[in-house]
Amino acid sequence: MTDSNKPTTLFWIIGVAALVWNGLGVMSYIGQAYMTDEVRAALPEAERALYENIPTWVTAAFAIAVFGGLIGSAFLLMRKKLARPMFLLSLIAIIVQMSYNLFMSRAAEVYGPGSVVMPIMVILIGVFLLMYSKKTITKGWLS
């Protein structure tokens, strides 16, 4: 490997940030998927109804999105080309999940107009990670 194929410091910063971001996503998924009855009962009624009515396919998409992103981030840091297909899988699952959150659930009614910010941000980060992984492959940083 030549020095010209050595990733920049920014590559490592983005890789670590992606790993942390997706790790937080995994924690969020686990918190939602394994929410106890006691925790759910403590939620306001409208919020509790949102959680109780999440379809299984949305929960599955959430899992695929965050675990795919976490694995993609790990592959990116290991400098493996497998990062790109994992980020693609994650992005597809993000779009499925966020489509439900934005257009099919009552989240905006319960949380207000600010509830669209996070889904859009998640989609944009997913797109960025996919595009960035493609760029790193082109630069020869991933094998």
Solvent accessible surface area in square Angstrom, and as a share of the most:
residue,aa,sasa,rsa
1,M,171,0.76
2,T,87,0.51
3,D,127,0.66
4,S,95,0.61
5,N,55,0.28
6,K,130,0.55
7,P,9,0.06
8,T,70,0.41
9,T,101,0.59
10,L,106,0.53
11,F,0,0.00
12,W,97,0.34
13,I,105,0.53
14,I,27,0.14
15,G,0,0.00
16,V,78,0.45
17,A,55,0.43
18,A,5,0.04
19,L,61,0.30
20,V,87,0.50
21,W,71,0.25
22,N,12,0.06
23,G,22,0.21
24,L,97,0.48
25,G,16,0.16
26,V,15,0.09
27,M,128,0.57
28,S,62,0.40
29,Y,30,0.11
30,I,82,0.41
31,G,44,0.42
32,Q,40,0.18
33,A,38,0.29
34,Y,158,0.60
35,M,33,0.15
36,T,68,0.39
37,D,106,0.55
38,E,131,0.59
39,V,79,0.45
40,R,54,0.20
41,A,67,0.52
42,A,88,0.68
43,L,34,0.17
44,P,87,0.55
45,E,132,0.59
46,A,44,0.34
47,E,34,0.15
48,R,64,0.23
49,A,31,0.24
50,L,25,0.12
51,Y,60,0.23
52,E,101,0.45
53,N,103,0.53
54,I,46,0.23
55,P,39,0.24
56,T,116,0.68
57,W,119,0.42
58,V,4,0.02
59,T,35,0.21
60,A,48,0.37
61,A,8,0.06
62,F,19,0.08
63,A,21,0.16
64,I,79,0.40
65,A,4,0.03
66,V,14,0.08
67,F,77,0.32
68,G,3,0.03
69,G,1,0.01
70,L,49,0.24
71,I,76,0.38
72,G,0,0.00
73,S,0,0.00
74,A,35,0.27
75,F,44,0.18
76,L,1,0.00
77,L,38,0.19
78,M,108,0.48
79,R,46,0.17
80,K,90,0.38
81,K,101,0.43
82,L,103,0.51
83,A,0,0.00
84,R,86,0.31
85,P,67,0.42
86,M,40,0.18
87,F,4,0.02
88,L,78,0.39
89,L,82,0.41
90,S,5,0.03
91,L,15,0.08
92,I,94,0.48
93,A,7,0.05
94,I,14,0.07
95,I,83,0.42
96,V,58,0.33
97,Q,13,0.06
98,M,15,0.07
99,S,33,0.21
100,Y,23,0.09
101,N,43,0.22
102,L,44,0.22
103,F,160,0.67
104,M,115,0.51
105,S,25,0.16
106,R,118,0.43
107,A,17,0.13
108,A,53,0.41
109,E,125,0.56
110,V,38,0.22
111,Y,108,0.41
112,G,19,0.18
113,P,119,0.75
114,G,51,0.49
115,S,25,0.16
116,V,58,0.33
117,V,95,0.55
118,M,102,0.45
119,P,12,0.07
120,I,85,0.43
121,M,77,0.35
122,V,21,0.12
123,I,43,0.22
124,L,112,0.56
125,I,47,0.24
126,G,7,0.07
127,V,51,0.29
128,F,95,0.40
129,L,10,0.05
130,L,26,0.13
131,M,125,0.56
132,Y,16,0.06
133,S,0,0.00
134,K,111,0.47
135,K,102,0.43
136,T,0,0.00
137,I,46,0.23
138,T,113,0.66
139,K,89,0.38
140,G,34,0.33
141,W,22,0.08
142,L,6,0.03
143,S,94,0.60
